[in-house]
Protein backbone atom coordinates (compact mmCIF):
# COMPACT_ATOMS: atom_id res chain seq x y z
CA UNK A 1 0.00 0.00 0.00
CA UNK A 2 1.23 3.48 -0.83
CA UNK A 3 2.87 5.10 2.22
CA UNK A 4 1.10 8.42 1.75
CA UNK A 5 -2.27 6.77 1.34
CA UNK A 6 -1.71 4.73 4.48
CA UNK A 7 -0.73 7.84 6.45
CA UNK A 8 -3.81 9.64 5.15
CA UNK A 9 -6.01 6.73 6.21
CA UNK A 10 -4.41 6.70 9.68
CA UNK A 11 -5.02 10.43 10.07
CA UNK A 12 -8.62 10.03 8.90
CA UNK A 13 -9.18 7.44 11.62
CA UNK A 14 -8.02 9.97 14.18
CA UNK A 15 -9.98 12.86 12.73
CA UNK A 16 -13.15 10.76 12.52
CA UNK A 17 -13.00 9.52 16.12
CA UNK A 18 -12.62 12.93 17.77
CA UNK A 19 -15.93 14.43 16.56
CA UNK A 20 -17.78 11.36 17.81
CA UNK A 21 -16.43 11.88 21.32
CA UNK A 22 -17.00 15.62 21.13
CA UNK A 23 -20.60 15.12 20.05
CA UNK A 24 -21.26 12.90 23.05
CA UNK A 25 -19.62 15.38 25.43
CA UNK A 26 -20.95 18.62 23.93
CA UNK A 27 -24.10 19.25 25.98
CA UNK A 28 -22.81 18.12 29.39
CA UNK A 29 -19.55 20.02 28.83
CA UNK A 30 -21.36 23.22 27.85
CA UNK A 31 -23.56 23.01 30.95
CA UNK A 32 -20.61 22.26 33.23
CA UNK A 33 -18.50 25.07 31.82
CA UNK A 34 -21.47 27.42 32.12
CA UNK A 35 -21.68 26.63 35.84
CA UNK A 36 -18.00 26.87 36.73
CA UNK A 37 -16.80 29.70 34.48
CA UNK A 38 -17.27 33.31 35.59
CA UNK A 39 -18.75 34.43 32.25
CA UNK A 40 -19.88 33.19 28.86
CA UNK A 41 -16.64 34.21 27.13
CA UNK A 42 -14.58 32.08 29.50
CA UNK A 43 -16.88 29.12 28.98
CA UNK A 44 -16.61 29.56 25.21
CA UNK A 45 -12.82 29.64 25.41
CA UNK A 46 -12.62 26.47 27.49
CA UNK A 47 -15.08 24.71 25.23
CA UNK A 48 -12.95 25.58 22.18
CA UNK A 49 -9.78 24.59 24.04
CA UNK A 50 -11.27 21.21 24.92
CA UNK A 51 -12.40 20.60 21.37
CA UNK A 52 -8.99 21.46 19.93
CA UNK A 53 -7.15 19.31 22.49
CA UNK A 54 -9.36 16.30 21.76
CA UNK A 55 -8.45 16.59 18.09
CA UNK A 56 -4.74 17.36 18.47
CA UNK A 57 -3.84 14.72 21.08
CA UNK A 58 -4.90 11.73 18.96
CA UNK A 59 -3.32 13.22 15.84
CA UNK A 60 0.03 13.63 17.57
CA UNK A 61 -0.01 10.05 18.80
CA UNK A 62 -0.99 8.72 15.37
CA UNK A 63 1.93 10.58 13.79
CA UNK A 64 4.30 9.23 16.45
CA UNK A 65 3.06 5.67 15.99
CA UNK A 66 3.47 6.00 12.24
CA UNK A 67 7.21 6.42 12.79
CA UNK A 68 7.35 3.07 14.59
CA UNK A 69 5.07 1.18 12.22
CA UNK A 70 6.75 2.05 8.93
CA UNK A 71 8.22 -1.39 8.48
CA UNK A 72 5.15 -3.35 9.52
CA UNK A 73 2.19 -4.45 7.50
CA UNK A 74 -0.59 -2.00 6.58
CA UNK A 75 -2.91 -3.86 8.97
CA UNK A 76 -0.46 -3.35 11.82
CA UNK A 77 -0.14 0.33 10.93
CA UNK A 78 -3.92 0.79 10.98
CA UNK A 79 -4.17 -1.11 14.24
CA UNK A 80 -1.52 1.16 15.80
CA UNK A 81 -3.33 4.21 14.42
CA UNK A 82 -6.55 3.12 16.08
CA UNK A 83 -4.72 2.39 19.31
CA UNK A 84 -2.97 5.77 19.18
CA UNK A 85 -6.27 7.54 18.46
CA UNK A 86 -8.02 5.92 21.40
CA UNK A 87 -5.01 6.55 23.65
CA UNK A 88 -4.94 10.21 22.63
CA UNK A 89 -8.65 10.58 23.35
CA UNK A 90 -8.23 8.83 26.68
CA UNK A 91 -5.31 11.07 27.65
CA UNK A 92 -7.18 14.20 26.58
CA UNK A 93 -10.33 13.19 28.44
CA UNK A 94 -8.31 12.32 31.54
CA UNK A 95 -6.64 15.74 31.51
CA UNK A 96 -9.94 17.55 31.02
CA UNK A 97 -11.70 15.40 33.60
CA UNK A 98 -9.02 16.01 36.20
CA UNK A 99 -9.23 19.75 35.61
CA UNK A 100 -13.01 19.90 35.73
CA UNK A 101 -13.17 17.44 38.61
CA UNK A 102 -11.63 20.03 40.90
CA UNK A 103 -14.78 22.11 40.61
CA UNK A 104 -17.21 19.31 41.40
CA UNK A 105 -18.36 19.42 44.99
CA UNK A 106 -19.83 16.44 46.70
CA UNK A 107 -22.75 16.95 49.06
CA UNK A 108 -21.91 16.47 52.71
CA UNK A 109 -23.16 13.32 54.27
CA UNK A 110 -25.49 13.93 57.20
CA UNK A 111 -24.05 11.06 59.21
CA UNK A 112 -20.42 12.23 58.73
CA UNK A 113 -20.20 13.69 62.24
CA UNK A 114 -21.59 10.62 63.96
Helices and strands as residue ranges (DSSP letters): H 3-36, H 40-68, H 74-101
